[in-house]
């Protein structure tokens, strides 16, 4: 369940920091009853960012497959062995 707090609660920085570190989800900040910002701990941000990077890589890979930009398995393995001197 997402946590939602009003912007005036940001005055309590220690409590907000603790709240961010005790959850693995973003915390939504409202202003005048409407969504305004999202805050999260650095650990949560890095986790989200790494997942987004992985999803982007998967999308690029799918596009390469659709475009026919693929190698035979033997060619790919040969290229990897040469690249990493195996």
Biopython code that builds the backbone (N, CA, C, O; Angstrom):
import numpy as np
from Bio.PDB.StructureBuilder import StructureBuilder

atoms = [
    (1, "UNK", "N", (0.839, -1.177, 0.000)),
    (1, "UNK", "CA", (0.000, 0.000, 0.000)),
    (1, "UNK", "C", (0.884, 1.240, 0.000)),
    (1, "UNK", "O", (1.740, 1.386, 0.872)),
    (2, "UNK", "N", (0.693, 2.117, -0.947)),
    (2, "UNK", "CA", (1.550, 3.310, -0.997)),
    (2, "UNK", "C", (1.293, 4.232, 0.194)),
    (2, "UNK", "O", (0.177, 4.348, 0.698)),
    (3, "UNK", "N", (2.376, 4.882, 0.618)),
    (3, "UNK", "CA", (2.243, 5.849, 1.702)),
    (3, "UNK", "C", (2.129, 7.235, 1.095)),
    (3, "UNK", "O", (2.889, 7.602, 0.199)),
    (4, "UNK", "N", (1.172, 7.996, 1.593)),
    (4, "UNK", "CA", (0.918, 9.342, 1.093)),
    (4, "UNK", "C", (0.943, 10.292, 2.283)),
    (4, "UNK", "O", (0.261, 10.077, 3.285)),
    (5, "UNK", "N", (1.747, 11.352, 2.150)),
    (5, "UNK", "CA", (1.822, 12.336, 3.234)),
    (5, "UNK", "C", (1.709, 13.738, 2.650)),
    (5, "UNK", "O", (2.088, 13.970, 1.502)),
    (6, "UNK", "N", (1.185, 14.674, 3.443)),
    (6, "UNK", "CA", (1.104, 16.057, 2.952)),
    (6, "UNK", "C", (2.471, 16.733, 2.989)),
    (6, "UNK", "O", (3.338, 16.374, 3.785)),
    (7, "UNK", "N", (2.641, 17.705, 2.124)),
    (7, "UNK", "CA", (3.927, 18.401, 1.988)),
    (7, "UNK", "C", (4.362, 19.070, 3.295)),
    (7, "UNK", "O", (5.560, 19.203, 3.542)),
    (8, "UNK", "N", (3.422, 19.487, 4.124)),
    (8, "UNK", "CA", (3.785, 20.145, 5.389)),
    (8, "UNK", "C", (4.554, 19.212, 6.315)),
    (8, "UNK", "O", (5.302, 19.676, 7.176)),
    (9, "UNK", "N", (4.379, 17.896, 6.150)),
    (9, "UNK", "CA", (5.105, 16.936, 6.983)),
    (9, "UNK", "C", (6.583, 16.843, 6.646)),
    (9, "UNK", "O", (7.340, 16.217, 7.388)),
    (10, "UNK", "N", (7.016, 17.454, 5.539)),
    (10, "UNK", "CA", (8.432, 17.416, 5.176)),
    (10, "UNK", "C", (9.296, 18.216, 6.143)),
    (10, "UNK", "O", (10.522, 18.128, 6.093)),
    (11, "UNK", "N", (8.673, 18.990, 7.016)),
    (11, "UNK", "CA", (9.432, 19.736, 8.026)),
    (11, "UNK", "C", (10.140, 18.781, 8.985)),
    (11, "UNK", "O", (11.196, 19.107, 9.528)),
    (12, "UNK", "N", (9.557, 17.607, 9.188)),
    (12, "UNK", "CA", (10.120, 16.620, 10.112)),
    (12, "UNK", "C", (11.097, 15.719, 9.361)),
    (12, "UNK", "O", (10.799, 14.556, 9.086)),
    (13, "UNK", "N", (12.255, 16.261, 9.035)),
    (13, "UNK", "CA", (13.197, 15.555, 8.162)),
    (13, "UNK", "C", (13.657, 14.218, 8.727)),
    (13, "UNK", "O", (13.805, 13.258, 7.972)),
    (14, "UNK", "N", (13.884, 14.130, 10.024)),
    (14, "UNK", "CA", (14.336, 12.864, 10.612)),
    (14, "UNK", "C", (13.261, 11.795, 10.483)),
    (14, "UNK", "O", (13.564, 10.643, 10.173)),
    (15, "UNK", "N", (12.012, 12.169, 10.718)),
    (15, "UNK", "CA", (10.918, 11.207, 10.604)),
    (15, "UNK", "C", (10.724, 10.773, 9.150)),
    (15, "UNK", "O", (10.473, 9.599, 8.877)),
    (16, "UNK", "N", (10.842, 11.713, 8.231)),
    (16, "UNK", "CA", (10.690, 11.396, 6.812)),
    (16, "UNK", "C", (11.817, 10.464, 6.364)),
    (16, "UNK", "O", (11.577, 9.506, 5.630)),
    (17, "UNK", "N", (13.024, 10.740, 6.798)),
    (17, "UNK", "CA", (14.158, 9.887, 6.453)),
    (17, "UNK", "C", (13.931, 8.465, 6.971)),
    (17, "UNK", "O", (14.148, 7.490, 6.252)),
    (18, "UNK", "N", (13.498, 8.362, 8.207)),
    (18, "UNK", "CA", (13.233, 7.044, 8.788)),
    (18, "UNK", "C", (12.117, 6.331, 8.022)),
    (18, "UNK", "O", (12.201, 5.129, 7.767)),
    (19, "UNK", "N", (11.087, 7.067, 7.663)),
    (19, "UNK", "CA", (9.987, 6.506, 6.896)),
    (19, "UNK", "C", (10.483, 5.967, 5.550)),
    (19, "UNK", "O", (10.092, 4.877, 5.131)),
    (20, "UNK", "N", (11.338, 6.728, 4.885)),
    (20, "UNK", "CA", (11.895, 6.302, 3.603)),
    (20, "UNK", "C", (12.729, 5.040, 3.731)),
    (20, "UNK", "O", (12.688, 4.175, 2.857)),
    (21, "UNK", "N", (13.478, 4.931, 4.803)),
    (21, "UNK", "CA", (14.363, 3.784, 4.985)),
    (21, "UNK", "C", (13.638, 2.544, 5.513)),
    (21, "UNK", "O", (14.187, 1.443, 5.474)),
    (22, "UNK", "N", (12.416, 2.715, 6.003)),
    (22, "UNK", "CA", (11.657, 1.582, 6.522)),
    (22, "UNK", "C", (10.710, 0.987, 5.485)),
    (22, "UNK", "O", (9.944, 0.077, 5.803)),
    (23, "UNK", "N", (10.748, 1.480, 4.266)),
    (23, "UNK", "CA", (9.892, 0.947, 3.210)),
    (23, "UNK", "C", (10.706, 0.768, 1.935)),
    (23, "UNK", "O", (11.726, 1.428, 1.733)),
    (24, "UNK", "N", (10.242, -0.127, 1.090)),
    (24, "UNK", "CA", (10.928, -0.339, -0.188)),
    (24, "UNK", "C", (10.145, 0.290, -1.333)),
    (24, "UNK", "O", (10.420, 0.033, -2.505)),
    (25, "UNK", "N", (9.179, 1.106, -0.981)),
    (25, "UNK", "CA", (8.362, 1.776, -1.985)),
    (25, "UNK", "C", (8.544, 3.286, -1.874)),
    (25, "UNK", "O", (8.943, 3.792, -0.826)),
    (26, "UNK", "N", (8.250, 3.999, -2.954)),
    (26, "UNK", "CA", (8.295, 5.459, -2.887)),
    (26, "UNK", "C", (7.197, 5.998, -1.965)),
    (26, "UNK", "O", (6.188, 5.334, -1.729)),
    (27, "UNK", "N", (7.408, 7.186, -1.460)),
    (27, "UNK", "CA", (6.422, 7.869, -0.629)),
    (27, "UNK", "C", (5.903, 9.058, -1.427)),
    (27, "UNK", "O", (6.677, 9.878, -1.920)),
    (28, "UNK", "N", (4.605, 9.135, -1.543)),
    (28, "UNK", "CA", (3.974, 10.179, -2.349)),
    (28, "UNK", "C", (3.666, 11.386, -1.480)),
    (28, "UNK", "O", (3.117, 11.261, -0.386)),
    (29, "UNK", "N", (4.032, 12.565, -1.992)),
    (29, "UNK", "CA", (3.820, 13.820, -1.277)),
    (29, "UNK", "C", (2.702, 14.579, -1.987)),
    (29, "UNK", "O", (2.713, 14.740, -3.207)),
    (30, "UNK", "N", (1.735, 15.042, -1.190)),
    (30, "UNK", "CA", (0.633, 15.808, -1.768)),
    (30, "UNK", "C", (0.742, 17.277, -1.377)),
    (30, "UNK", "O", (1.300, 17.627, -0.337)),
    (31, "UNK", "N", (0.199, 18.114, -2.232)),
    (31, "UNK", "CA", (0.140, 19.551, -1.977)),
    (31, "UNK", "C", (-1.283, 19.990, -2.312)),
    (31, "UNK", "O", (-1.745, 19.823, -3.441)),
    (32, "UNK", "N", (-1.960, 20.543, -1.334)),
    (32, "UNK", "CA", (-3.365, 20.948, -1.489)),
    (32, "UNK", "C", (-4.234, 19.781, -1.959)),
    (32, "UNK", "O", (-5.169, 19.965, -2.739)),
    (33, "UNK", "N", (-3.913, 18.578, -1.474)),
    (33, "UNK", "CA", (-4.717, 17.406, -1.782)),
    (33, "UNK", "C", (-4.390, 16.721, -3.096)),
    (33, "UNK", "O", (-5.014, 15.716, -3.436)),
    (34, "UNK", "N", (-3.424, 17.244, -3.843)),
    (34, "UNK", "CA", (-3.063, 16.666, -5.142)),
    (34, "UNK", "C", (-1.630, 16.149, -5.113)),
    (34, "UNK", "O", (-0.791, 16.670, -4.378)),
    (35, "UNK", "N", (-1.355, 15.133, -5.905)),
    (35, "UNK", "CA", (-0.005, 14.595, -5.988)),
    (35, "UNK", "C", (0.973, 15.661, -6.451)),
    (35, "UNK", "O", (0.688, 16.414, -7.381)),
    (36, "UNK", "N", (2.129, 15.721, -5.795)),
    (36, "UNK", "CA", (3.116, 16.752, -6.119)),
    (36, "UNK", "C", (4.515, 16.186, -6.326)),
    (36, "UNK", "O", (5.203, 16.571, -7.272)),
    (37, "UNK", "N", (4.949, 15.264, -5.441)),
    (37, "UNK", "CA", (6.306, 14.734, -5.506)),
    (37, "UNK", "C", (6.327, 13.290, -5.029)),
    (37, "UNK", "O", (5.356, 12.784, -4.466)),
    (38, "UNK", "N", (7.460, 12.644, -5.272)),
    (38, "UNK", "CA", (7.716, 11.300, -4.768)),
    (38, "UNK", "C", (9.111, 11.307, -4.165)),
    (38, "UNK", "O", (10.047, 11.841, -4.762)),
    (39, "UNK", "N", (9.255, 10.710, -2.970)),
    (39, "UNK", "CA", (10.579, 10.589, -2.353)),
    (39, "UNK", "C", (10.825, 9.134, -1.993)),
    (39, "UNK", "O", (9.886, 8.365, -1.785)),
    (40, "UNK", "N", (12.100, 8.763, -1.923)),
    (40, "UNK", "CA", (12.475, 7.398, -1.557)),
    (40, "UNK", "C", (13.914, 7.397, -1.075)),
    (40, "UNK", "O", (14.661, 8.351, -1.293)),
    (41, "UNK", "N", (14.290, 6.303, -0.412)),
    (41, "UNK", "CA", (15.682, 6.165, 0.038)),
    (41, "UNK", "C", (16.585, 5.931, -1.162)),
    (41, "UNK", "O", (16.114, 5.553, -2.235)),
    (42, "UNK", "N", (17.866, 6.152, -0.983)),
    (42, "UNK", "CA", (18.836, 5.912, -2.053)),
    (42, "UNK", "C", (18.826, 4.440, -2.461)),
    (42, "UNK", "O", (18.929, 4.121, -3.646)),
    (43, "UNK", "N", (18.702, 3.555, -1.492)),
    (43, "UNK", "CA", (18.682, 2.116, -1.781)),
    (43, "UNK", "C", (17.488, 1.767, -2.675)),
    (43, "UNK", "O", (17.630, 1.022, -3.644)),
    (44, "UNK", "N", (16.324, 2.305, -2.346)),
    (44, "UNK", "CA", (15.135, 2.060, -3.158)),
    (44, "UNK", "C", (15.311, 2.649, -4.544)),
    (44, "UNK", "O", (14.952, 2.015, -5.536)),
    (45, "UNK", "N", (15.860, 3.854, -4.627)),
    (45, "UNK", "CA", (16.085, 4.498, -5.926)),
    (45, "UNK", "C", (17.031, 3.664, -6.789)),
    (45, "UNK", "O", (16.759, 3.445, -7.970)),
    (46, "UNK", "N", (18.131, 3.201, -6.213)),
    (46, "UNK", "CA", (19.100, 2.406, -6.977)),
    (46, "UNK", "C", (18.474, 1.099, -7.455)),
    (46, "UNK", "O", (18.767, 0.637, -8.558)),
    (47, "UNK", "N", (17.610, 0.500, -6.626)),
    (47, "UNK", "CA", (16.916, -0.722, -7.009)),
    (47, "UNK", "C", (15.984, -0.456, -8.192)),
    (47, "UNK", "O", (15.969, -1.220, -9.157)),
    (48, "UNK", "N", (15.218, 0.613, -8.117)),
    (48, "UNK", "CA", (14.302, 0.980, -9.199)),
    (48, "UNK", "C", (15.092, 1.310, -10.466)),
    (48, "UNK", "O", (14.722, 0.874, -11.557)),
    (49, "UNK", "N", (16.163, 2.067, -10.332)),
    (49, "UNK", "CA", (16.971, 2.457, -11.486)),
    (49, "UNK", "C", (17.589, 1.237, -12.171)),
    (49, "UNK", "O", (17.636, 1.178, -13.399)),
    (50, "UNK", "N", (18.061, 0.268, -11.390)),
    (50, "UNK", "CA", (18.659, -0.923, -11.999)),
    (50, "UNK", "C", (17.602, -1.748, -12.737)),
    (50, "UNK", "O", (17.888, -2.320, -13.789)),
    (51, "UNK", "N", (16.397, -1.811, -12.198)),
    (51, "UNK", "CA", (15.316, -2.526, -12.889)),
    (51, "UNK", "C", (14.943, -1.815, -14.186)),
    (51, "UNK", "O", (14.731, -2.460, -15.212)),
    (52, "UNK", "N", (14.865, -0.507, -14.139)),
    (52, "UNK", "CA", (14.553, 0.241, -15.352)),
    (52, "UNK", "C", (15.615, 0.028, -16.425)),
    (52, "UNK", "O", (15.291, -0.099, -17.605)),
    (53, "UNK", "N", (16.877, -0.011, -16.020)),
    (53, "UNK", "CA", (17.965, -0.248, -16.976)),
    (53, "UNK", "C", (17.843, -1.640, -17.592)),
    (53, "UNK", "O", (18.054, -1.814, -18.792)),
    (54, "UNK", "N", (17.500, -2.629, -16.765)),
    (54, "UNK", "CA", (17.334, -3.984, -17.260)),
    (54, "UNK", "C", (16.179, -4.043, -18.262)),
    (54, "UNK", "O", (16.312, -4.650, -19.324)),
    (55, "UNK", "N", (15.050, -3.416, -17.929)),
    (55, "UNK", "CA", (13.901, -3.416, -18.838)),
    (55, "UNK", "C", (14.243, -2.725, -20.153)),
    (55, "UNK", "O", (13.829, -3.180, -21.220)),
    (56, "UNK", "N", (14.991, -1.637, -20.084)),
    (56, "UNK", "CA", (15.398, -0.933, -21.301)),
    (56, "UNK", "C", (16.286, -1.821, -22.168)),
    (56, "UNK", "O", (16.141, -1.843, -23.390)),
    (57, "UNK", "N", (17.196, -2.545, -21.543)),
    (57, "UNK", "CA", (18.068, -3.458, -22.274)),
    (57, "UNK", "C", (17.255, -4.565, -22.940)),
    (57, "UNK", "O", (17.535, -4.944, -24.077)),
    (58, "UNK", "N", (16.251, -5.084, -22.236)),
    (58, "UNK", "CA", (15.388, -6.112, -22.813)),
    (58, "UNK", "C", (14.603, -5.572, -24.012)),
    (58, "UNK", "O", (14.465, -6.257, -25.025)),
    (59, "UNK", "N", (14.093, -4.347, -23.895)),
    (59, "UNK", "CA", (13.372, -3.739, -25.016)),
    (59, "UNK", "C", (14.286, -3.555, -26.228)),
    (59, "UNK", "O", (13.882, -3.814, -27.362)),
    (60, "UNK", "N", (15.514, -3.111, -25.985)),
    (60, "UNK", "CA", (16.475, -2.948, -27.078)),
    (60, "UNK", "C", (16.783, -4.295, -27.722)),
    (60, "UNK", "O", (16.894, -4.390, -28.944)),
    (61, "UNK", "N", (16.922, -5.333, -26.905)),
    (61, "UNK", "CA", (17.199, -6.667, -27.433)),
    (61, "UNK", "C", (16.050, -7.173, -28.292)),
    (61, "UNK", "O", (16.272, -7.742, -29.361)),
    (62, "UNK", "N", (14.827, -6.966, -27.826)),
    (62, "UNK", "CA", (13.664, -7.382, -28.604)),
    (62, "UNK", "C", (13.610, -6.646, -29.940)),
    (62, "UNK", "O", (13.264, -7.235, -30.964)),
    (63, "UNK", "N", (13.951, -5.367, -29.928)),
    (63, "UNK", "CA", (13.956, -4.590, -31.161)),
    (63, "UNK", "C", (15.026, -5.092, -32.113)),
    (63, "UNK", "O", (14.799, -5.156, -33.321)),
    (64, "UNK", "N", (16.189, -5.448, -31.584)),
    (64, "UNK", "CA", (17.256, -5.991, -32.421)),
    (64, "UNK", "C", (16.820, -7.311, -33.062)),
    (64, "UNK", "O", (17.125, -7.567, -34.227)),
    (65, "UNK", "N", (16.118, -8.135, -32.311)),
    (65, "UNK", "CA", (15.623, -9.402, -32.857)),
    (65, "UNK", "C", (14.632, -9.128, -33.984)),
    (65, "UNK", "O", (14.701, -9.765, -35.035)),
    (66, "UNK", "N", (13.708, -8.183, -33.775)),
    (66, "UNK", "CA", (12.730, -7.829, -34.801)),
    (66, "UNK", "C", (13.405, -7.301, -36.061)),
    (66, "UNK", "O", (12.928, -7.532, -37.172)),
    (67, "UNK", "N", (14.513, -6.595, -35.885)),
    (67, "UNK", "CA", (15.243, -6.019, -37.022)),
    (67, "UNK", "C", (16.198, -7.020, -37.671)),
    (67, "UNK", "O", (16.874, -6.696, -38.647)),
    (68, "UNK", "N", (16.250, -8.224, -37.132)),
    (68, "UNK", "CA", (17.127, -9.238, -37.702)),
    (68, "UNK", "C", (18.582, -9.066, -37.342)),
    (68, "UNK", "O", (19.452, -9.650, -37.988)),
    (69, "UNK", "N", (18.866, -8.275, -36.322)),
    (69, "UNK", "CA", (20.245, -8.016, -35.897)),
    (69, "UNK", "C", (20.678, -9.093, -34.894)),
    (69, "UNK", "O", (20.914, -8.808, -33.720)),
    (70, "UNK", "N", (20.775, -10.319, -35.375)),
    (70, "UNK", "CA", (21.110, -11.442, -34.506)),
    (70, "UNK", "C", (22.285, -12.214, -35.092)),
    (70, "UNK", "O", (22.588, -12.098, -36.280)),
    (71, "UNK", "N", (22.938, -12.995, -34.257)),
    (71, "UNK", "CA", (24.031, -13.859, -34.674)),
    (71, "UNK", "C", (23.653, -15.306, -34.390)),
    (71, "UNK", "O", (22.865, -15.590, -33.488)),
    (72, "UNK", "N", (24.215, -16.200, -35.160)),
    (72, "UNK", "CA", (24.091, -17.620, -34.839)),
    (72, "UNK", "C", (24.809, -17.853, -33.512)),
    (72, "UNK", "O", (25.755, -17.139, -33.180)),
    (73, "UNK", "N", (24.365, -18.840, -32.766)),
    (73, "UNK", "CA", (24.942, -19.110, -31.448)),
    (73, "UNK", "C", (26.446, -19.364, -31.539)),
    (73, "UNK", "O", (27.207, -18.890, -30.696)),
    (74, "UNK", "N", (26.872, -20.102, -32.545)),
    (74, "UNK", "CA", (28.308, -20.406, -32.666)),
    (74, "UNK", "C", (29.111, -19.137, -32.927)),
    (74, "UNK", "O", (30.215, -18.982, -32.405)),
    (75, "UNK", "N", (28.562, -18.227, -33.734)),
    (75, "UNK", "CA", (29.244, -16.957, -34.002)),
    (75, "UNK", "C", (29.309, -16.102, -32.739)),
    (75, "UNK", "O", (30.334, -15.484, -32.451)),
    (76, "UNK", "N", (28.207, -16.071, -31.991)),
    (76, "UNK", "CA", (28.172, -15.274, -30.765)),
    (76, "UNK", "C", (29.168, -15.805, -29.747)),
    (76, "UNK", "O", (29.885, -15.025, -29.121)),
    (77, "UNK", "N", (29.222, -17.117, -29.574)),
    (77, "UNK", "CA", (30.177, -17.709, -28.631)),
    (77, "UNK", "C", (31.611, -17.444, -29.057)),
    (77, "UNK", "O", (32.470, -17.163, -28.221)),
    (78, "UNK", "N", (31.869, -17.535, -30.354)),
    (78, "UNK", "CA", (33.222, -17.271, -30.862)),
    (78, "UNK", "C", (33.617, -15.824, -30.563)),
    (78, "UNK", "O", (34.738, -15.561, -30.129)),
    (79, "UNK", "N", (32.692, -14.887, -30.797)),
    (79, "UNK", "CA", (32.980, -13.470, -30.542)),
    (79, "UNK", "C", (33.244, -13.231, -29.066)),
    (79, "UNK", "O", (34.145, -12.470, -28.713)),
    (80, "UNK", "N", (32.456, -13.884, -28.182)),
    (80, "UNK", "CA", (32.670, -13.732, -26.734)),
    (80, "UNK", "C", (34.017, -14.303, -26.310)),
    (80, "UNK", "O", (34.715, -13.708, -25.488)),
    (81, "UNK", "N", (34.386, -15.455, -26.866)),
    (81, "UNK", "CA", (35.676, -16.063, -26.521)),
    (81, "UNK", "C", (36.835, -15.171, -26.952)),
    (81, "UNK", "O", (37.823, -15.032, -26.231)),
    (82, "UNK", "N", (36.707, -14.571, -28.128)),
    (82, "UNK", "CA", (37.758, -13.666, -28.596)),
    (82, "UNK", "C", (37.817, -12.393, -27.746)),
    (82, "UNK", "O", (38.894, -11.902, -27.409)),
    (83, "UNK", "N", (36.645, -11.878, -27.414)),
    (83, "UNK", "CA", (36.582, -10.636, -26.647)),
    (83, "UNK", "C", (37.192, -10.799, -25.261)),
    (83, "UNK", "O", (37.892, -9.911, -24.774)),
    (84, "UNK", "N", (36.918, -11.961, -24.618)),
    (84, "UNK", "CA", (37.383, -12.176, -23.246)),
    (84, "UNK", "C", (38.579, -13.128, -23.169)),
    (84, "UNK", "O", (38.932, -13.607, -22.091)),
    (85, "UNK", "N", (39.199, -13.398, -24.325)),
    (85, "UNK", "CA", (40.409, -14.218, -24.400)),
    (85, "UNK", "C", (40.235, -15.559, -23.672)),
    (85, "UNK", "O", (41.032, -15.930, -22.811)),
    (86, "UNK", "N", (39.180, -16.261, -24.045)),
    (86, "UNK", "CA", (38.894, -17.561, -23.417)),
    (86, "UNK", "C", (39.350, -18.696, -24.293)),
    (86, "UNK", "O", (39.191, -19.861, -23.926)),
]
sb = StructureBuilder()
sb.init_structure("model")
sb.init_model(0)
sb.init_chain("A")
sb.init_seg("    ")
for serial, (resi, resn, name, xyz) in enumerate(atoms, 1):
    if name == "N":
        sb.init_residue(resn, " ", resi, " ")
    sb.init_atom(name, np.array(xyz, "f"), 0.0, 1.0, " ", f" {name:<3s}", serial, name[0])
structure = sb.get_structure()
